[in-house]
Amino acid sequence: MTVTAELCDKIVATTYDSLTPEAIAAARRLVLDGLAIALAGTEEDTIQILAEHYRGFGARGDAAVIGFDFRTAPPWPRR
């Protein structure tokens, strides 16, 4: 089994109940920190310009644009 397959198996087997309280607290802090950084970034002129650029695409609304009043398509990974 490859390292990637083994890691994926462990991720799939992980449940909320199997996590320690410390792991849950750390995950919550990381999510809140990420949201705080995303929202703080909405104040920058560069972010405003980028948001207007993406708003102009008129893409389907599958993904919320945090801090803005529109939705867009999620980015797809490049191959």
Gaussian input, Z-matrix of N, CA and C with variables (Angstrom, degrees):
# hf/3-21g

backbone

0 1
 N
 C     1     B1
 C     2     B2     1     A1
 N     3     B3     2     A2     1     D1
 C     4     B4     3     A3     2     D2
 C     5     B5     4     A4     3     D3
 N     6     B6     5     A5     4     D4
 C     7     B7     6     A6     5     D5
 C     8     B8     7     A7     6     D6
 N     9     B9     8     A8     7     D7
 C    10    B10     9     A9     8     D8
 C    11    B11    10    A10     9     D9
 N    12    B12    11    A11    10    D10
 C    13    B13    12    A12    11    D11
 C    14    B14    13    A13    12    D12
 N    15    B15    14    A14    13    D13
 C    16    B16    15    A15    14    D14
 C    17    B17    16    A16    15    D15
 N    18    B18    17    A17    16    D16
 C    19    B19    18    A18    17    D17
 C    20    B20    19    A19    18    D18
 N    21    B21    20    A20    19    D19
 C    22    B22    21    A21    20    D20
 C    23    B23    22    A22    21    D21
 N    24    B24    23    A23    22    D22
 C    25    B25    24    A24    23    D23
 C    26    B26    25    A25    24    D24
 N    27    B27    26    A26    25    D25
 C    28    B28    27    A27    26    D26
 C    29    B29    28    A28    27    D27
 N    30    B30    29    A29    28    D28
 C    31    B31    30    A30    29    D29
 C    32    B32    31    A31    30    D30
 N    33    B33    32    A32    31    D31
 C    34    B34    33    A33    32    D32
 C    35    B35    34    A34    33    D33
 N    36    B36    35    A35    34    D34
 C    37    B37    36    A36    35    D35
 C    38    B38    37    A37    36    D36
 N    39    B39    38    A38    37    D37
 C    40    B40    39    A39    38    D38
 C    41    B41    40    A40    39    D39
 N    42    B42    41    A41    40    D40
 C    43    B43    42    A42    41    D41
 C    44    B44    43    A43    42    D42
 N    45    B45    44    A44    43    D43
 C    46    B46    45    A45    44    D44
 C    47    B47    46    A46    45    D45
 N    48    B48    47    A47    46    D46
 C    49    B49    48    A48    47    D47
 C    50    B50    49    A49    48    D48
 N    51    B51    50    A50    49    D49
 C    52    B52    51    A51    50    D50
 C    53    B53    52    A52    51    D51
 N    54    B54    53    A53    52    D52
 C    55    B55    54    A54    53    D53
 C    56    B56    55    A55    54    D54
 N    57    B57    56    A56    55    D55
 C    58    B58    57    A57    56    D56
 C    59    B59    58    A58    57    D57
 N    60    B60    59    A59    58    D58
 C    61    B61    60    A60    59    D59
 C    62    B62    61    A61    60    D60
 N    63    B63    62    A62    61    D61
 C    64    B64    63    A63    62    D62
 C    65    B65    64    A64    63    D63
 N    66    B66    65    A65    64    D64
 C    67    B67    66    A66    65    D65
 C    68    B68    67    A67    66    D66
 N    69    B69    68    A68    67    D67
 C    70    B70    69    A69    68    D68
 C    71    B71    70    A70    69    D69
 N    72    B72    71    A71    70    D70
 C    73    B73    72    A72    71    D71
 C    74    B74    73    A73    72    D72
 N    75    B75    74    A74    73    D73
 C    76    B76    75    A75    74    D74
 C    77    B77    76    A76    75    D75
 N    78    B78    77    A77    76    D76
 C    79    B79    78    A78    77    D77
 C    80    B80    79    A79    78    D78
 N    81    B81    80    A80    79    D79
 C    82    B82    81    A81    80    D80
 C    83    B83    82    A82    81    D81
 N    84    B84    83    A83    82    D82
 C    85    B85    84    A84    83    D83
 C    86    B86    85    A85    84    D84
 N    87    B87    86    A86    85    D85
 C    88    B88    87    A87    86    D86
 C    89    B89    88    A88    87    D87
 N    90    B90    89    A89    88    D88
 C    91    B91    90    A90    89    D89
 C    92    B92    91    A91    90    D90
 N    93    B93    92    A92    91    D91
 C    94    B94    93    A93    92    D92
 C    95    B95    94    A94    93    D93
 N    96    B96    95    A95    94    D94
 C    97    B97    96    A96    95    D95
 C    98    B98    97    A97    96    D96
 N    99    B99    98    A98    97    D97
 C   100   B100    99    A99    98    D98
 C   101   B101   100   A100    99    D99
 N   102   B102   101   A101   100   D100
 C   103   B103   102   A102   101   D101
 C   104   B104   103   A103   102   D102
 N   105   B105   104   A104   103   D103
 C   106   B106   105   A105   104   D104
 C   107   B107   106   A106   105   D105
 N   108   B108   107   A107   106   D106
 C   109   B109   108   A108   107   D107
 C   110   B110   109   A109   108   D108
 N   111   B111   110   A110   109   D109
 C   112   B112   111   A111   110   D110
 C   113   B113   112   A112   111   D111
 N   114   B114   113   A113   112   D112
 C   115   B115   114   A114   113   D113
 C   116   B116   115   A115   114   D114
 N   117   B117   116   A116   115   D115
 C   118   B118   117   A117   116   D116
 C   119   B119   118   A118   117   D117
 N   120   B120   119   A119   118   D118
 C   121   B121   120   A120   119   D119
 C   122   B122   121   A121   120   D120
 N   123   B123   122   A122   121   D121
 C   124   B124   123   A123   122   D122
 C   125   B125   124   A124   123   D123
 N   126   B126   125   A125   124   D124
 C   127   B127   126   A126   125   D125
 C   128   B128   127   A127   126   D126
 N   129   B129   128   A128   127   D127
 C   130   B130   129   A129   128   D128
 C   131   B131   130   A130   129   D129
 N   132   B132   131   A131   130   D130
 C   133   B133   132   A132   131   D131
 C   134   B134   133   A133   132   D132
 N   135   B135   134   A134   133   D133
 C   136   B136   135   A135   134   D134
 C   137   B137   136   A136   135   D135
 N   138   B138   137   A137   136   D136
 C   139   B139   138   A138   137   D137
 C   140   B140   139   A139   138   D138
 N   141   B141   140   A140   139   D139
 C   142   B142   141   A141   140   D140
 C   143   B143   142   A142   141   D141
 N   144   B144   143   A143   142   D142
 C   145   B145   144   A144   143   D143
 C   146   B146   145   A145   144   D144
 N   147   B147   146   A146   145   D145
 C   148   B148   147   A147   146   D146
 C   149   B149   148   A148   147   D147
 N   150   B150   149   A149   148   D148
 C   151   B151   150   A150   149   D149
 C   152   B152   151   A151   150   D150
 N   153   B153   152   A152   151   D151
 C   154   B154   153   A153   152   D152
 C   155   B155   154   A154   153   D153
 N   156   B156   155   A155   154   D154
 C   157   B157   156   A156   155   D155
 C   158   B158   157   A157   156   D156
 N   159   B159   158   A158   157   D157
 C   160   B160   159   A159   158   D158
 C   161   B161   160   A160   159   D159
 N   162   B162   161   A161   160   D160
 C   163   B163   162   A162   161   D161
 C   164   B164   163   A163   162   D162
 N   165   B165   164   A164   163   D163
 C   166   B166   165   A165   164   D164
 C   167   B167   166   A166   165   D165
 N   168   B168   167   A167   166   D166
 C   169   B169   168   A168   167   D167
 C   170   B170   169   A169   168   D168
 N   171   B171   170   A170   169   D169
 C   172   B172   171   A171   170   D170
 C   173   B173   172   A172   171   D171
 N   174   B174   173   A173   172   D172
 C   175   B175   174   A174   173   D173
 C   176   B176   175   A175   174   D174
 N   177   B177   176   A176   175   D175
 C   178   B178   177   A177   176   D176
 C   179   B179   178   A178   177   D177
 N   180   B180   179   A179   178   D178
 C   181   B181   180   A180   179   D179
 C   182   B182   181   A181   180   D180
 N   183   B183   182   A182   181   D181
 C   184   B184   183   A183   182   D182
 C   185   B185   184   A184   183   D183
 N   186   B186   185   A185   184   D184
 C   187   B187   186   A186   185   D185
 C   188   B188   187   A187   186   D186
 N   189   B189   188   A188   187   D187
 C   190   B190   189   A189   188   D188
 C   191   B191   190   A190   189   D189
 N   192   B192   191   A191   190   D190
 C   193   B193   192   A192   191   D191
 C   194   B194   193   A193   192   D192
 N   195   B195   194   A194   193   D193
 C   196   B196   195   A195   194   D194
 C   197   B197   196   A196   195   D195
 N   198   B198   197   A197   196   D196
 C   199   B199   198   A198   197   D197
 C   200   B200   199   A199   198   D198
 N   201   B201   200   A200   199   D199
 C   202   B202   201   A201   200   D200
 C   203   B203   202   A202   201   D201
 N   204   B204   203   A203   202   D202
 C   205   B205   204   A204   203   D203
 C   206   B206   205   A205   204   D204
 N   207   B207   206   A206   205   D205
 C   208   B208   207   A207   206   D206
 C   209   B209   208   A208   207   D207
 N   210   B210   209   A209   208   D208
 C   211   B211   210   A210   209   D209
 C   212   B212   211   A211   210   D210
 N   213   B213   212   A212   211   D211
 C   214   B214   213   A213   212   D212
 C   215   B215   214   A214   213   D213
 N   216   B216   215   A215   214   D214
 C   217   B217   216   A216   215   D215
 C   218   B218   217   A217   216   D216
 N   219   B219   218   A218   217   D217
 C   220   B220   219   A219   218   D218
 C   221   B221   220   A220   219   D219
 N   222   B222   221   A221   220   D220
 C   223   B223   222   A222   221   D221
 C   224   B224   223   A223   222   D222
 N   225   B225   224   A224   223   D223
 C   226   B226   225   A225   224   D224
 C   227   B227   226   A226   225   D225
 N   228   B228   227   A227   226   D226
 C   229   B229   228   A228   227   D227
 C   230   B230   229   A229   228   D228
 N   231   B231   230   A230   229   D229
 C   232   B232   231   A231   230   D230
 C   233   B233   232   A232   231   D231
 N   234   B234   233   A233   232   D232
 C   235   B235   234   A234   233   D233
 C   236   B236   235   A235   234   D234

   B1=1.4523
   B2=1.5331
   B3=1.3325
   B4=1.4656
   B5=1.5227
   B6=1.3078
   B7=1.4616
   B8=1.5309
   B9=1.3153
   B10=1.4648
   B11=1.5260
   B12=1.3167
   B13=1.4645
   B14=1.5234
   B15=1.3125
   B16=1.4664
   B17=1.5258
   B18=1.3318
   B19=1.4627
   B20=1.5255
   B21=1.3234
   B22=1.4675
   B23=1.5233
   B24=1.3204
   B25=1.4677
   B26=1.5207
   B27=1.3277
   B28=1.4743
   B29=1.5263
   B30=1.3181
   B31=1.4667
   B32=1.5205
   B33=1.3176
   B34=1.4673
   B35=1.5316
   B36=1.3234
   B37=1.4683
   B38=1.5208
   B39=1.3328
   B40=1.4626
   B41=1.5228
   B42=1.3221
   B43=1.4609
   B44=1.5246
   B45=1.2988
   B46=1.4684
   B47=1.5246
   B48=1.3167
   B49=1.4625
   B50=1.5301
   B51=1.3230
   B52=1.4646
   B53=1.5311
   B54=1.3252
   B55=1.4629
   B56=1.5225
   B57=1.3215
   B58=1.4637
   B59=1.5282
   B60=1.3236
   B61=1.4718
   B62=1.5337
   B63=1.3312
   B64=1.4650
   B65=1.5289
   B66=1.3213
   B67=1.4675
   B68=1.5292
   B69=1.3146
   B70=1.4668
   B71=1.5224
   B72=1.3310
   B73=1.4666
   B74=1.5259
   B75=1.3333
   B76=1.4681
   B77=1.5236
   B78=1.3227
   B79=1.4668
   B80=1.5207
   B81=1.3180
   B82=1.4783
   B83=1.5267
   B84=1.3318
   B85=1.4690
   B86=1.5202
   B87=1.3310
   B88=1.4578
   B89=1.5230
   B90=1.3254
   B91=1.4684
   B92=1.5270
   B93=1.3297
   B94=1.4663
   B95=1.5216
   B96=1.3281
   B97=1.4557
   B98=1.5248
   B99=1.3152
   B100=1.4609
   B101=1.5169
   B102=1.3330
   B103=1.4661
   B104=1.5220
   B105=1.3286
   B106=1.4629
   B107=1.5263
   B108=1.3195
   B109=1.4610
   B110=1.5254
   B111=1.3328
   B112=1.4721
   B113=1.5215
   B114=1.3100
   B115=1.4634
   B116=1.5257
   B117=1.3217
   B118=1.4660
   B119=1.5279
   B120=1.3102
   B121=1.4571
   B122=1.5108
   B123=1.3232
   B124=1.4646
   B125=1.5172
   B126=1.3171
   B127=1.4579
   B128=1.5239
   B129=1.3039
   B130=1.4624
   B131=1.5244
   B132=1.3441
   B133=1.4645
   B134=1.5150
   B135=1.3171
   B136=1.4612
   B137=1.5239
   B138=1.3231
   B139=1.4617
   B140=1.5235
   B141=1.3191
   B142=1.4681
   B143=1.5377
   B144=1.3144
   B145=1.4678
   B146=1.5283
   B147=1.3298
   B148=1.4629
   B149=1.5334
   B150=1.3243
   B151=1.4695
   B152=1.5303
   B153=1.3101
   B154=1.4657
   B155=1.5259
   B156=1.3227
   B157=1.4651
   B158=1.5325
   B159=1.3305
   B160=1.4638
   B161=1.5193
   B162=1.3302
   B163=1.4652
   B164=1.5287
   B165=1.3218
   B166=1.4595
   B167=1.5196
   B168=1.3223
   B169=1.4607
   B170=1.5238
   B171=1.3300
   B172=1.4540
   B173=1.5122
   B174=1.3294
   B175=1.4636
   B176=1.5224
   B177=1.3347
   B178=1.4593
   B179=1.5228
   B180=1.3120
   B181=1.4501
   B182=1.5087
   B183=1.3254
   B184=1.4620
   B185=1.5290
   B186=1.3376
   B187=1.4658
   B188=1.5220
   B189=1.3331
   B190=1.4573
   B191=1.5230
   B192=1.3131
   B193=1.4540
   B194=1.5236
   B195=1.3182
   B196=1.4604
   B197=1.5290
   B198=1.3320
   B199=1.4595
   B200=1.5121
   B201=1.3308
   B202=1.4619
   B203=1.5232
   B204=1.3178
   B205=1.4628
   B206=1.5284
   B207=1.3208
   B208=1.4591
   B209=1.5192
   B210=1.3069
   B211=1.4685
   B212=1.5176
   B213=1.3148
   B214=1.4574
   B215=1.5283
   B216=1.2980
   B217=1.4659
   B218=1.5290
   B219=1.3297
   B220=1.4636
   B221=1.5228
   B222=1.3387
   B223=1.4650
   B224=1.5248
   B225=1.2982
   B226=1.4633
   B227=1.5096
   B228=1.3253
   B229=1.4678
   B230=1.5277
   B231=1.3113
   B232=1.4698
   B233=1.5068
   B234=1.3059
   B235=1.4724
   B236=1.4895
   A1=107.87
   A2=116.23
   A3=119.99
   A4=110.02
   A5=115.33
   A6=120.93
   A7=109.58
   A8=116.75
   A9=121.08
   A10=111.00
   A11=117.24
   A12=121.07
   A13=110.73
   A14=116.35
   A15=120.65
   A16=110.84
   A17=116.60
   A18=120.71
   A19=110.56
   A20=117.11
   A21=121.15
   A22=111.16
   A23=117.26
   A24=120.65
   A25=110.81
   A26=116.37
   A27=120.01
   A28=111.06
   A29=116.53
   A30=120.40
   A31=110.27
   A32=117.23
   A33=121.89
   A34=110.79
   A35=116.80
   A36=120.80
   A37=113.10
   A38=117.59
   A39=121.12
   A40=110.23
   A41=115.04
   A42=121.25
   A43=108.54
   A44=115.91
   A45=120.65
   A46=109.74
   A47=116.55
   A48=120.66
   A49=112.93
   A50=117.50
   A51=119.61
   A52=112.45
   A53=116.90
   A54=120.67
   A55=110.99
   A56=115.76
   A57=120.05
   A58=109.07
   A59=117.78
   A60=119.78
   A61=111.60
   A62=117.22
   A63=120.31
   A64=111.32
   A65=116.77
   A66=120.92
   A67=110.59
   A68=116.95
   A69=121.14
   A70=110.06
   A71=117.29
   A72=121.32
   A73=110.65
   A74=117.03
   A75=120.80
   A76=110.84
   A77=117.13
   A78=120.81
   A79=110.75
   A80=116.71
   A81=120.06
   A82=110.65
   A83=116.43
   A84=119.74
   A85=111.01
   A86=116.79
   A87=120.18
   A88=112.04
   A89=117.33
   A90=120.57
   A91=110.14
   A92=116.85
   A93=120.11
   A94=111.24
   A95=117.46
   A96=120.88
   A97=110.57
   A98=116.63
   A99=120.17
   A100=112.42
   A101=116.50
   A102=119.88
   A103=111.53
   A104=116.44
   A105=120.30
   A106=111.02
   A107=116.65
   A108=120.19
   A109=110.58
   A110=116.11
   A111=120.14
   A112=110.93
   A113=116.98
   A114=120.08
   A115=111.75
   A116=117.18
   A117=120.11
   A118=110.43
   A119=115.73
   A120=120.08
   A121=114.13
   A122=117.69
   A123=119.92
   A124=112.13
   A125=118.23
   A126=121.79
   A127=112.50
   A128=117.80
   A129=121.83
   A130=111.08
   A131=116.32
   A132=120.35
   A133=111.86
   A134=116.54
   A135=120.79
   A136=110.90
   A137=116.58
   A138=120.96
   A139=110.31
   A140=117.14
   A141=120.55
   A142=110.38
   A143=116.32
   A144=120.88
   A145=110.59
   A146=116.20
   A147=120.60
   A148=110.87
   A149=117.10
   A150=120.69
   A151=110.53
   A152=117.14
   A153=119.99
   A154=110.73
   A155=116.13
   A156=120.84
   A157=109.88
   A158=117.15
   A159=120.90
   A160=111.91
   A161=117.34
   A162=119.89
   A163=109.86
   A164=116.93
   A165=122.28
   A166=114.09
   A167=117.88
   A168=120.35
   A169=112.17
   A170=116.99
   A171=119.91
   A172=112.86
   A173=116.70
   A174=121.50
   A175=111.52
   A176=114.96
   A177=119.81
   A178=108.83
   A179=117.99
   A180=122.10
   A181=116.21
   A182=118.66
   A183=121.13
   A184=113.47
   A185=117.03
   A186=120.31
   A187=110.50
   A188=115.96
   A189=120.62
   A190=109.33
   A191=116.43
   A192=122.11
   A193=105.79
   A194=116.06
   A195=121.70
   A196=110.12
   A197=115.15
   A198=120.97
   A199=114.06
   A200=117.61
   A201=121.56
   A202=109.24
   A203=116.08
   A204=120.39
   A205=113.17
   A206=116.83
   A207=118.86
   A208=110.02
   A209=114.46
   A210=122.14
   A211=107.54
   A212=116.50
   A213=120.97
   A214=109.17
   A215=116.41
   A216=121.00
   A217=108.25
   A218=117.70
   A219=119.23
   A220=110.26
   A221=116.70
   A222=118.31
   A223=110.33
   A224=115.50
   A225=120.83
   A226=108.30
   A227=118.14
   A228=119.32
   A229=110.76
   A230=114.41
   A231=119.40
   A232=108.92
   A233=115.51
   A234=119.96
   A235=110.45
   D1=136.65
   D2=179.54
   D3=-75.00
   D4=162.47
   D5=178.65
   D6=-61.30
   D7=-41.39
   D8=179.92
   D9=-62.55
   D10=-45.18
   D11=179.21
   D12=-63.10
   D13=-40.69
   D14=179.34
   D15=-64.62
   D16=-42.96
   D17=177.63
   D18=-62.70
   D19=-43.44
   D20=178.98
   D21=-61.69
   D22=-41.24
   D23=177.80
   D24=-60.56
   D25=-41.98
   D26=179.76
   D27=-66.38
   D28=-40.13
   D29=178.91
   D30=-63.34
   D31=-46.63
   D32=-179.26
   D33=-63.01
   D34=-35.95
   D35=-178.19
   D36=-77.94
   D37=-13.15
   D38=-178.13
   D39=-76.22
   D40=130.76
   D41=176.10
   D42=-119.81
   D43=164.13
   D44=178.01
   D45=-57.01
   D46=-42.17
   D47=-178.13
   D48=-66.09
   D49=-21.05
   D50=-179.81
   D51=-85.82
   D52=-8.05
   D53=-179.55
   D54=-84.14
   D55=146.10
   D56=176.40
   D57=-78.71
   D58=157.49
   D59=175.98
   D60=-57.20
   D61=-34.55
   D62=178.71
   D63=-65.74
   D64=-39.88
   D65=179.15
   D66=-66.48
   D67=-40.45
   D68=178.60
   D69=-64.66
   D70=-44.61
   D71=179.46
   D72=-62.71
   D73=-41.78
   D74=178.99
   D75=-64.33
   D76=-42.14
   D77=179.25
   D78=-63.33
   D79=-41.82
   D80=178.60
   D81=-62.39
   D82=-43.77
   D83=178.91
   D84=-61.30
   D85=-42.30
   D86=-179.29
   D87=-65.30
   D88=-41.15
   D89=178.69
   D90=-64.91
   D91=-47.17
   D92=179.43
   D93=-63.32
   D94=-38.93
   D95=177.88
   D96=-63.67
   D97=-43.33
   D98=178.22
   D99=-62.06
   D100=-42.08
   D101=177.57
   D102=-65.55
   D103=-40.40
   D104=178.71
   D105=-62.26
   D106=-42.22
   D107=178.76
   D108=-65.56
   D109=-41.28
   D110=179.11
   D111=-62.80
   D112=-43.93
   D113=-179.91
   D114=-69.23
   D115=-38.79
   D116=177.83
   D117=-62.45
   D118=-34.80
   D119=-179.63
   D120=-68.85
   D121=-17.16
   D122=-179.13
   D123=-72.02
   D124=-10.07
   D125=-179.36
   D126=-85.28
   D127=-18.30
   D128=-176.97
   D129=-73.05
   D130=141.79
   D131=176.99
   D132=-57.86
   D133=-39.86
   D134=-179.40
   D135=-60.56
   D136=-42.38
   D137=179.16
   D138=-65.38
   D139=-39.54
   D140=178.21
   D141=-61.03
   D142=-43.68
   D143=179.15
   D144=-63.75
   D145=-44.58
   D146=179.41
   D147=-63.12
   D148=-41.09
   D149=178.94
   D150=-62.17
   D151=-42.89
   D152=178.96
   D153=-64.65
   D154=-36.45
   D155=176.96
   D156=-59.97
   D157=-48.88
   D158=-178.92
   D159=-70.06
   D160=-34.38
   D161=177.25
   D162=-60.39
   D163=-35.56
   D164=-179.00
   D165=-66.12
   D166=-18.81
   D167=178.73
   D168=-68.14
   D169=-26.89
   D170=-177.85
   D171=61.21
   D172=33.39
   D173=-177.23
   D174=-70.64
   D175=162.35
   D176=176.75
   D177=-59.05
   D178=151.82
   D179=-171.54
   D180=-93.80
   D181=56.16
   D182=-179.63
   D183=-81.23
   D184=-23.78
   D185=-173.78
   D186=-125.40
   D187=131.79
   D188=176.16
   D189=-73.76
   D190=141.99
   D191=173.60
   D192=-99.86
   D193=105.49
   D194=-172.77
   D195=-60.50
   D196=128.04
   D197=177.05
   D198=87.27
   D199=0.65
   D200=-179.91
   D201=-130.29
   D202=162.39
   D203=-173.87
   D204=-97.75
   D205=40.81
   D206=176.20
   D207=-148.26
   D208=166.48
   D209=177.98
   D210=-121.63
   D211=158.75
   D212=-178.59
   D213=-147.21
   D214=-177.48
   D215=176.51
   D216=-82.21
   D217=144.13
   D218=176.53
   D219=-68.45
   D220=152.27
   D221=177.81
   D222=-69.74
   D223=147.01
   D224=176.99
   D225=-105.02
   D226=139.56
   D227=179.69
   D228=-66.68
   D229=142.63
   D230=176.63
   D231=-82.05
   D232=146.83
   D233=179.27
   D234=-119.93

